[in-house]
């Protein structure tokens, strides 16, 4: 598929950009030990540091006005697709996910994530149930005190019932490059560059790229408690596929989704007690006219071992 080839070309460009960001400083840092999972402070960007981790996350998102865009969140609606019975002008959802990651050495880890979605459409019935599960691995090909640069591959399985709005009914692959880089003793830069490629799906399905950067500053740091405000910018650019723009009257216009770009600002804070347990609370909204949702709230609890 032309869109998939473009997605991988863009991924390679992103790899180069993050690789430059990960270059070590002119003066070498003291010590040789690398960071641990608890050193990552971001709430929306994926953590680059492989390790042993358990996480519970709750999202509440509102006013998704293009829920079928590229079949990223939802499948094309009926009668043309396997998704919701009727086209939706707006969708709200909540999602509770459980994530487990196990380190298989200092540089390699494997993970699995199981989401439960609660859907609140305008036209269709509310529904709740298992969403699309994902699993994958991380390999940190650079990991030291100066930076961590990690390749991640995530595979999504169509375990959610697309007809109830709980999944998109196709496999998806998401290769990524993730970055963790301390800038000072208290300031950290974290980044990601991902491509999401659907395998199958309807003619609505199309690849996209996701990119983001975040800064976390440890405002308060003791052995017992660390308080870190976090600011992140996360963007998506759709490279192919379609979307349905549904008016309140129910009339739908099928549009090309290629070129849609969405940029969100995310602000929040992470509180860590010791080196094992922490919580994150954050809020996000779009800076662009295009959007996945108008508002999103995230709460997260993380245990590292």
C-alpha positions as YAML, in Angstrom:
chain: A
units: angstrom
residues:
- id: 1
  name: UNK
  ca: [0.00, 0.00, 0.00]
- id: 2
  name: UNK
  ca: [1.32, 3.44, -0.91]
- id: 3
  name: UNK
  ca: [0.20, 4.92, 2.41]
- id: 4
  name: UNK
  ca: [2.03, 2.23, 4.38]
- id: 5
  name: UNK
  ca: [5.25, 2.80, 2.42]
- id: 6
  name: UNK
  ca: [4.97, 6.53, 3.14]
- id: 7
  name: UNK
  ca: [4.45, 5.79, 6.83]
- id: 8
  name: UNK
  ca: [7.69, 3.84, 7.02]
- id: 9
  name: UNK
  ca: [9.61, 6.52, 5.11]
- id: 10
  name: UNK
  ca: [8.41, 9.10, 7.61]
- id: 11
  name: UNK
  ca: [9.38, 6.76, 10.44]
- id: 12
  name: UNK
  ca: [12.97, 6.64, 9.19]
- id: 13
  name: UNK
  ca: [13.10, 10.45, 9.11]
- id: 14
  name: UNK
  ca: [11.81, 10.51, 12.69]
- id: 15
  name: UNK
  ca: [14.45, 7.98, 13.72]
- id: 16
  name: UNK
  ca: [17.13, 10.33, 12.45]
- id: 17
  name: UNK
  ca: [15.71, 13.34, 14.30]
- id: 18
  name: UNK
  ca: [15.44, 11.50, 17.62]
- id: 19
  name: UNK
  ca: [18.88, 10.03, 17.06]
- id: 20
  name: UNK
  ca: [20.35, 13.54, 16.85]
- id: 21
  name: UNK
  ca: [18.49, 14.54, 20.03]
- id: 22
  name: UNK
  ca: [19.93, 11.51, 21.78]
- id: 23
  name: UNK
  ca: [23.54, 12.47, 21.01]
- id: 24
  name: UNK
  ca: [25.59, 12.61, 24.23]
- id: 25
  name: UNK
  ca: [26.67, 15.98, 25.62]
- id: 26
  name: UNK
  ca: [30.14, 17.33, 24.92]
- id: 27
  name: UNK
  ca: [31.16, 16.73, 28.55]
- id: 28
  name: UNK
  ca: [30.55, 13.12, 29.60]
- id: 29
  name: UNK
  ca: [28.17, 12.56, 32.48]
- id: 30
  name: UNK
  ca: [29.46, 11.05, 35.73]
- id: 31
  name: UNK
  ca: [28.66, 7.39, 36.38]
- id: 32
  name: UNK
  ca: [27.72, 4.59, 34.05]
- id: 33
  name: UNK
  ca: [24.38, 3.36, 35.36]
- id: 34
  name: UNK
  ca: [21.30, 3.95, 33.24]
- id: 35
  name: UNK
  ca: [17.90, 5.29, 34.28]
- id: 36
  name: UNK
  ca: [15.08, 3.24, 35.78]
- id: 37
  name: UNK
  ca: [11.36, 3.16, 34.93]
- id: 38
  name: UNK
  ca: [10.55, 5.64, 37.71]
- id: 39
  name: UNK
  ca: [12.82, 8.26, 36.09]
- id: 40
  name: UNK
  ca: [10.33, 8.64, 33.21]
- id: 41
  name: UNK
  ca: [7.78, 11.36, 34.07]
- id: 42
  name: UNK
  ca: [5.62, 11.77, 30.96]
- id: 43
  name: UNK
  ca: [1.97, 10.79, 30.98]
- id: 44
  name: UNK
  ca: [1.07, 10.51, 27.27]
- id: 45
  name: UNK
  ca: [4.38, 9.80, 25.51]
- id: 46
  name: UNK
  ca: [5.53, 6.19, 25.76]
- id: 47
  name: UNK
  ca: [8.27, 5.49, 28.29]
- id: 48
  name: UNK
  ca: [11.61, 4.68, 26.62]
- id: 49
  name: UNK
  ca: [13.12, 2.87, 29.62]
- id: 50
  name: UNK
  ca: [12.70, -0.94, 29.65]
- id: 51
  name: UNK
  ca: [11.93, -2.41, 33.06]
- id: 52
  name: UNK
  ca: [9.56, -4.28, 35.34]
- id: 53
  name: UNK
  ca: [6.33, -2.31, 35.63]
- id: 54
  name: UNK
  ca: [2.64, -2.62, 36.42]
- id: 55
  name: UNK
  ca: [0.31, 0.24, 35.49]
- id: 56
  name: UNK
  ca: [-3.37, 1.07, 35.79]
- id: 57
  name: UNK
  ca: [-4.61, 3.94, 33.61]
- id: 58
  name: UNK
  ca: [-7.97, 5.66, 33.28]
- id: 59
  name: UNK
  ca: [-8.86, 7.98, 30.37]
- id: 60
  name: UNK
  ca: [-12.01, 10.04, 29.91]
- id: 61
  name: UNK
  ca: [-12.30, 11.66, 26.45]
- id: 62
  name: UNK
  ca: [-15.11, 13.87, 25.16]
- id: 63
  name: UNK
  ca: [-16.50, 15.07, 21.83]
- id: 64
  name: UNK
  ca: [-14.82, 12.83, 19.29]
- id: 65
  name: UNK
  ca: [-16.31, 14.29, 16.10]
- id: 66
  name: UNK
  ca: [-14.57, 12.01, 13.57]
- id: 67
  name: UNK
  ca: [-14.60, 8.67, 15.40]
- id: 68
  name: UNK
  ca: [-13.98, 6.62, 12.23]
- id: 69
  name: UNK
  ca: [-11.00, 8.65, 10.95]
- id: 70
  name: UNK
  ca: [-8.55, 6.15, 9.37]
- id: 71
  name: UNK
  ca: [-10.14, 3.46, 11.61]
- id: 72
  name: UNK
  ca: [-7.65, 4.43, 14.30]
- id: 73
  name: UNK
  ca: [-10.16, 4.31, 17.17]
- id: 74
  name: UNK
  ca: [-13.34, 2.90, 15.61]
- id: 75
  name: UNK
  ca: [-14.31, 0.83, 12.60]
- id: 76
  name: UNK
  ca: [-16.32, 2.26, 9.71]
- id: 77
  name: UNK
  ca: [-19.98, 2.26, 10.67]
- id: 78
  name: UNK
  ca: [-22.70, 0.17, 9.03]
- id: 79
  name: UNK
  ca: [-23.81, -0.47, 6.35]
- id: 80
  name: UNK
  ca: [-20.38, -0.12, 4.72]
- id: 81
  name: UNK
  ca: [-18.32, -1.39, 7.64]
- id: 82
  name: UNK
  ca: [-18.37, -3.58, 10.76]
- id: 83
  name: UNK
  ca: [-18.65, -0.69, 13.22]
- id: 84
  name: UNK
  ca: [-21.55, 0.93, 15.06]
- id: 85
  name: UNK
  ca: [-25.01, 0.39, 13.52]
- id: 86
  name: UNK
  ca: [-25.57, 4.11, 12.90]
- id: 87
  name: UNK
  ca: [-23.21, 6.96, 12.06]
- id: 88
  name: UNK
  ca: [-22.25, 9.15, 15.00]
- id: 89
  name: UNK
  ca: [-21.80, 12.95, 15.11]
- id: 90
  name: UNK
  ca: [-20.05, 12.79, 18.51]
- id: 91
  name: UNK
  ca: [-18.73, 10.07, 20.79]
- id: 92
  name: UNK
  ca: [-17.50, 10.20, 24.40]
- id: 93
  name: UNK
  ca: [-15.61, 7.31, 25.93]
- id: 94
  name: UNK
  ca: [-13.82, 6.19, 29.06]
- id: 95
  name: UNK
  ca: [-11.13, 3.53, 29.06]
- id: 96
  name: UNK
  ca: [-9.53, 1.61, 31.91]
- id: 97
  name: UNK
  ca: [-6.39, -0.28, 30.93]
- id: 98
  name: UNK
  ca: [-4.04, -2.64, 32.74]
- id: 99
  name: UNK
  ca: [-0.42, -2.76, 31.52]
- id: 100
  name: UNK
  ca: [2.35, -5.18, 32.53]
- id: 101
  name: UNK
  ca: [5.96, -5.04, 31.38]
- id: 102
  name: UNK
  ca: [8.75, -7.46, 32.26]
- id: 103
  name: UNK
  ca: [12.47, -6.83, 31.74]
- id: 104
  name: UNK
  ca: [14.38, -9.62, 30.02]
- id: 105
  name: UNK
  ca: [17.79, -8.12, 30.61]
- id: 106
  name: UNK
  ca: [19.00, -4.55, 30.98]
- id: 107
  name: UNK
  ca: [18.03, -3.45, 27.45]
- id: 108
  name: UNK
  ca: [15.04, -5.64, 26.52]
- id: 109
  name: UNK
  ca: [11.50, -5.95, 27.84]
- id: 110
  name: UNK
  ca: [8.14, -7.33, 26.73]
- id: 111
  name: UNK
  ca: [4.70, -5.95, 27.55]
- id: 112
  name: UNK
  ca: [0.96, -6.51, 27.21]
- id: 113
  name: UNK
  ca: [-1.94, -4.10, 27.68]
- id: 114
  name: UNK
  ca: [-5.61, -4.99, 28.22]
- id: 115
  name: UNK
  ca: [-8.19, -2.16, 27.93]
- id: 116
  name: UNK
  ca: [-11.84, -2.00, 28.94]
- id: 117
  name: UNK
  ca: [-13.82, 0.66, 27.07]
- id: 118
  name: UNK
  ca: [-17.03, 2.43, 28.10]
- id: 119
  name: UNK
  ca: [-18.68, 4.09, 25.10]
- id: 120
  name: UNK
  ca: [-21.21, 6.95, 25.26]
- id: 121
  name: UNK
  ca: [-22.46, 7.73, 21.72]
- id: 122
  name: UNK
  ca: [-25.18, 10.22, 20.81]
- id: 123
  name: UNK
  ca: [-27.20, 8.04, 18.40]
- id: 124
  name: UNK
  ca: [-26.20, 4.47, 19.20]
- id: 125
  name: UNK
  ca: [-26.64, 2.66, 22.49]
- id: 126
  name: UNK
  ca: [-24.05, 2.93, 25.26]
- id: 127
  name: UNK
  ca: [-21.77, -0.08, 25.52]
- id: 128
  name: UNK
  ca: [-18.90, -1.40, 27.59]
- id: 129
  name: UNK
  ca: [-16.48, -4.28, 27.31]
- id: 130
  name: UNK
  ca: [-13.04, -5.47, 26.30]
- id: 131
  name: UNK
  ca: [-11.24, -3.18, 23.83]
- id: 132
  name: UNK
  ca: [-8.43, -3.99, 21.40]
- id: 133
  name: UNK
  ca: [-5.52, -5.54, 23.29]
- id: 134
  name: UNK
  ca: [-1.91, -4.85, 22.38]
- id: 135
  name: UNK
  ca: [1.44, -6.46, 23.11]
- id: 136
  name: UNK
  ca: [5.03, -5.91, 22.08]
- id: 137
  name: UNK
  ca: [8.62, -5.36, 23.11]
- id: 138
  name: UNK
  ca: [11.21, -2.66, 23.75]
- id: 139
  name: UNK
  ca: [14.91, -2.80, 22.92]
- id: 140
  name: UNK
  ca: [17.12, 0.01, 24.23]
- id: 141
  name: UNK
  ca: [20.03, 0.07, 21.80]
- id: 142
  name: UNK
  ca: [21.44, 3.09, 23.66]
- id: 143
  name: UNK
  ca: [21.14, 3.12, 27.44]
- id: 144
  name: UNK
  ca: [23.44, 4.94, 29.81]
- id: 145
  name: UNK
  ca: [23.37, 7.88, 32.23]
- id: 146
  name: UNK
  ca: [23.26, 10.39, 29.34]
- id: 147
  name: UNK
  ca: [20.32, 9.04, 27.34]
- id: 148
  name: UNK
  ca: [18.15, 6.06, 26.44]
- id: 149
  name: UNK
  ca: [17.11, 5.47, 22.85]
- id: 150
  name: UNK
  ca: [14.69, 2.58, 22.38]
- id: 151
  name: UNK
  ca: [13.03, 0.75, 19.53]
- id: 152
  name: UNK
  ca: [9.51, -0.41, 20.38]
- id: 153
  name: UNK
  ca: [7.14, -2.59, 18.39]
- id: 154
  name: UNK
  ca: [3.49, -2.72, 19.45]
- id: 155
  name: UNK
  ca: [0.91, -5.02, 17.82]
- id: 156
  name: UNK
  ca: [-2.81, -4.41, 18.28]
- id: 157
  name: UNK
  ca: [-5.23, -7.35, 18.14]
- id: 158
  name: UNK
  ca: [-8.94, -6.91, 17.24]
- id: 159
  name: UNK
  ca: [-10.31, -8.26, 20.54]
- id: 160
  name: UNK
  ca: [-12.94, -5.51, 20.94]
- id: 161
  name: UNK
  ca: [-16.44, -5.83, 19.48]
- id: 162
  name: UNK
  ca: [-16.38, -3.32, 16.61]
- id: 163
  name: UNK
  ca: [-20.18, -3.42, 16.20]
- id: 164
  name: UNK
  ca: [-20.46, -1.97, 19.71]
- id: 165
  name: UNK
  ca: [-17.72, 0.62, 19.18]
- id: 166
  name: UNK
  ca: [-15.16, -1.22, 21.30]
- id: 167
  name: UNK
  ca: [-12.54, -1.85, 18.59]
- id: 168
  name: UNK
  ca: [-11.69, -1.46, 14.91]
- id: 169
  name: UNK
  ca: [-11.69, -5.14, 13.79]
- id: 170
  name: UNK
  ca: [-8.23, -5.28, 12.24]
- id: 171
  name: UNK
  ca: [-4.67, -5.95, 13.32]
- id: 172
  name: UNK
  ca: [-2.39, -2.90, 13.51]
- id: 173
  name: UNK
  ca: [1.40, -2.61, 13.77]
- id: 174
  name: UNK
  ca: [3.14, 0.31, 15.46]
- id: 175
  name: UNK
  ca: [6.95, 0.53, 15.26]
- id: 176
  name: UNK
  ca: [8.33, 3.41, 17.32]
- id: 177
  name: UNK
  ca: [11.47, 5.16, 18.46]
- id: 178
  name: UNK
  ca: [11.42, 6.45, 22.04]
- id: 179
  name: UNK
  ca: [13.84, 8.84, 23.73]
- id: 180
  name: UNK
  ca: [14.71, 9.64, 27.35]
- id: 181
  name: UNK
  ca: [17.38, 12.28, 27.95]
- id: 182
  name: UNK
  ca: [18.17, 14.14, 31.19]
- id: 183
  name: UNK
  ca: [19.07, 17.77, 30.47]
- id: 184
  name: UNK
  ca: [20.00, 18.72, 34.07]
- id: 185
  name: UNK
  ca: [19.74, 17.00, 37.44]
- id: 186
  name: UNK
  ca: [16.02, 17.91, 37.55]
- id: 187
  name: UNK
  ca: [14.95, 18.55, 33.94]
- id: 188
  name: UNK
  ca: [14.18, 15.67, 31.57]
- id: 189
  name: UNK
  ca: [13.35, 15.54, 27.87]
- id: 190
  name: UNK
  ca: [11.32, 12.62, 26.54]
- id: 191
  name: UNK
  ca: [10.17, 12.04, 22.98]
- id: 192
  name: UNK
  ca: [8.56, 9.57, 20.62]
- id: 193
  name: UNK
  ca: [8.10, 8.98, 16.92]
- id: 194
  name: UNK
  ca: [5.65, 6.23, 15.92]
- id: 195
  name: UNK
  ca: [4.00, 4.94, 12.80]
- id: 196
  name: UNK
  ca: [0.67, 3.14, 13.04]
- id: 197
  name: UNK
  ca: [-0.10, 0.82, 10.11]
- id: 198
  name: UNK
  ca: [-3.43, -1.05, 9.82]
- id: 199
  name: UNK
  ca: [-3.30, -4.59, 8.46]
- id: 200
  name: UNK
  ca: [-6.67, -5.16, 6.83]
- id: 201
  name: UNK
  ca: [-9.75, -3.13, 7.70]
- id: 202
  name: UNK
  ca: [-12.11, -1.34, 5.32]
- id: 203
  name: UNK
  ca: [-11.21, 1.41, 2.82]
- id: 204
  name: UNK
  ca: [-11.49, 3.84, 5.78]
- id: 205
  name: UNK
  ca: [-8.33, 2.33, 7.32]
- id: 206
  name: UNK
  ca: [-5.13, 4.27, 6.68]
- id: 207
  name: UNK
  ca: [-1.67, 4.69, 8.20]
- id: 208
  name: UNK
  ca: [-0.65, 7.63, 10.35]
- id: 209
  name: UNK
  ca: [2.38, 8.94, 12.19]
- id: 210
  name: UNK
  ca: [2.47, 10.11, 15.78]
- id: 211
  name: UNK
  ca: [5.19, 12.30, 17.28]
- id: 212
  name: UNK
  ca: [5.68, 14.01, 20.60]
- id: 213
  name: UNK
  ca: [8.04, 15.70, 23.03]
- id: 214
  name: UNK
  ca: [7.68, 16.32, 26.74]
- id: 215
  name: UNK
  ca: [9.55, 18.08, 29.52]
- id: 216
  name: UNK
  ca: [9.37, 17.16, 33.19]
- id: 217
  name: UNK
  ca: [10.95, 19.25, 35.96]
- id: 218
  name: UNK
  ca: [11.39, 17.86, 39.47]
- id: 219
  name: UNK
  ca: [10.03, 20.73, 41.51]
- id: 220
  name: UNK
  ca: [10.44, 18.87, 44.79]
- id: 221
  name: UNK
  ca: [12.84, 15.96, 45.19]
- id: 222
  name: UNK
  ca: [13.58, 14.00, 48.36]
- id: 223
  name: UNK
  ca: [14.11, 10.29, 48.98]
- id: 224
  name: UNK
  ca: [10.51, 10.02, 50.15]
- id: 225
  name: UNK
  ca: [8.66, 12.16, 47.58]
- id: 226
  name: UNK
  ca: [9.27, 13.63, 44.14]
- id: 227
  name: UNK
  ca: [6.86, 16.10, 42.54]
- id: 228
  name: UNK
  ca: [7.27, 16.66, 38.78]
- id: 229
  name: UNK
  ca: [5.09, 18.97, 36.66]
- id: 230
  name: UNK
  ca: [5.03, 17.75, 33.04]
- id: 231
  name: UNK
  ca: [4.20, 19.48, 29.74]
- id: 232
  name: UNK
  ca: [3.87, 17.53, 26.47]
- id: 233
  name: UNK
  ca: [3.05, 18.22, 22.83]
- id: 234
  name: UNK
  ca: [1.71, 15.23, 20.90]
- id: 235
  name: UNK
  ca: [0.80, 15.25, 17.21]
- id: 236
  name: UNK
  ca: [-0.68, 12.89, 14.64]
- id: 237
  name: UNK
  ca: [-0.63, 13.17, 10.84]
- id: 238
  name: UNK
  ca: [-2.91, 10.85, 8.87]
- id: 239
  name: UNK
  ca: [-1.36, 9.52, 5.66]
- id: 240
  name: UNK
  ca: [-4.36, 7.73, 4.16]
- id: 241
  name: UNK
  ca: [-7.84, 6.39, 4.66]
- id: 242
  name: UNK
  ca: [-11.21, 8.08, 5.02]
- id: 243
  name: UNK
  ca: [-13.53, 9.55, 7.64]
- id: 244
  name: UNK
  ca: [-17.24, 10.27, 8.01]
- id: 245
  name: UNK
  ca: [-18.26, 13.82, 8.93]
- id: 246
  name: UNK
  ca: [-21.75, 13.43, 10.42]
- id: 247
  name: UNK
  ca: [-24.01, 16.45, 10.87]
- id: 248
  name: UNK
  ca: [-26.46, 16.63, 13.83]
- id: 249
  name: UNK
  ca: [-29.22, 15.85, 11.30]
- id: 250
  name: UNK
  ca: [-27.58, 12.50, 10.62]
- id: 251
  name: UNK
  ca: [-26.42, 13.32, 7.08]
- id: 252
  name: UNK
  ca: [-22.88, 12.08, 6.50]
- id: 253
  name: UNK
  ca: [-20.13, 13.29, 4.19]
- id: 254
  name: UNK
  ca: [-17.39, 10.77, 3.42]
- id: 255
  name: UNK
  ca: [-14.05, 12.57, 3.20]
- id: 256
  name: UNK
  ca: [-10.42, 11.75, 2.50]
- id: 257
  name: UNK
  ca: [-8.55, 11.67, 5.83]
- id: 258
  name: UNK
  ca: [-5.04, 11.94, 4.33]
- id: 259
  name: UNK
  ca: [-3.28, 15.09, 5.49]
- id: 260
  name: UNK
  ca: [-5.34, 15.57, 8.66]
- id: 261
  name: UNK
  ca: [-2.97, 16.81, 11.36]
- id: 262
  name: UNK
  ca: [-3.90, 16.99, 15.02]
- id: 263
  name: UNK
  ca: [-1.69, 18.53, 17.72]
- id: 264
  name: UNK
  ca: [-2.55, 18.27, 21.41]
- id: 265
  name: UNK
  ca: [-1.06, 19.97, 24.44]
- id: 266
  name: UNK
  ca: [-0.97, 17.82, 27.58]
- id: 267
  name: UNK
  ca: [-0.24, 19.20, 31.04]
- id: 268
  name: UNK
  ca: [-0.06, 17.27, 34.27]
- id: 269
  name: UNK
  ca: [2.05, 16.23, 37.24]
- id: 270
  name: UNK
  ca: [3.60, 13.05, 38.56]
- id: 271
  name: UNK
  ca: [4.07, 12.25, 42.25]
- id: 272
  name: UNK
  ca: [6.50, 9.46, 43.12]
- id: 273
  name: UNK
  ca: [6.83, 7.95, 46.59]
- id: 274
  name: UNK
  ca: [10.27, 6.41, 46.80]
- id: 275
  name: UNK
  ca: [11.42, 4.59, 43.68]
- id: 276
  name: UNK
  ca: [8.58, 2.05, 43.36]
- id: 277
  name: UNK
  ca: [5.18, 3.75, 43.28]
- id: 278
  name: UNK
  ca: [3.86, 6.87, 41.59]
- id: 279
  name: UNK
  ca: [0.69, 8.49, 40.30]
- id: 280
  name: UNK
  ca: [0.07, 10.81, 37.37]
- id: 281
  name: UNK
  ca: [-2.82, 13.16, 36.65]
- id: 282
  name: UNK
  ca: [-3.08, 15.11, 33.40]
- id: 283
  name: UNK
  ca: [-5.34, 16.97, 30.99]
- id: 284
  name: UNK
  ca: [-5.12, 17.41, 27.22]
- id: 285
  name: UNK
  ca: [-6.87, 19.37, 24.48]
- id: 286
  name: UNK
  ca: [-6.22, 20.08, 20.79]
- id: 287
  name: UNK
  ca: [-4.38, 23.12, 19.49]
- id: 288
  name: UNK
  ca: [-5.62, 22.44, 15.95]
- id: 289
  name: UNK
  ca: [-9.03, 22.56, 14.31]
- id: 290
  name: UNK
  ca: [-8.83, 18.82, 13.64]
- id: 291
  name: UNK
  ca: [-9.22, 16.68, 16.76]
- id: 292
  name: UNK
  ca: [-9.55, 13.15, 18.09]
- id: 293
  name: UNK
  ca: [-11.43, 14.60, 21.08]
- id: 294
  name: UNK
  ca: [-11.99, 18.05, 22.56]
- id: 295
  name: UNK
  ca: [-10.86, 17.18, 26.09]
- id: 296
  name: UNK
  ca: [-9.14, 14.23, 27.72]
- id: 297
  name: UNK
  ca: [-8.44, 13.51, 31.37]
- id: 298
  name: UNK
  ca: [-5.92, 10.87, 32.44]
- id: 299
  name: UNK
  ca: [-5.25, 9.27, 35.82]
- id: 300
  name: UNK
  ca: [-2.54, 6.66, 36.27]
- id: 301
  name: UNK
  ca: [-0.95, 4.55, 39.01]
- id: 302
  name: UNK
  ca: [2.42, 2.91, 38.34]
- id: 303
  name: UNK
  ca: [4.41, 0.32, 40.25]
- id: 304
  name: UNK
  ca: [8.01, -0.45, 39.23]
- id: 305
  name: UNK
  ca: [10.12, -3.32, 40.54]
...
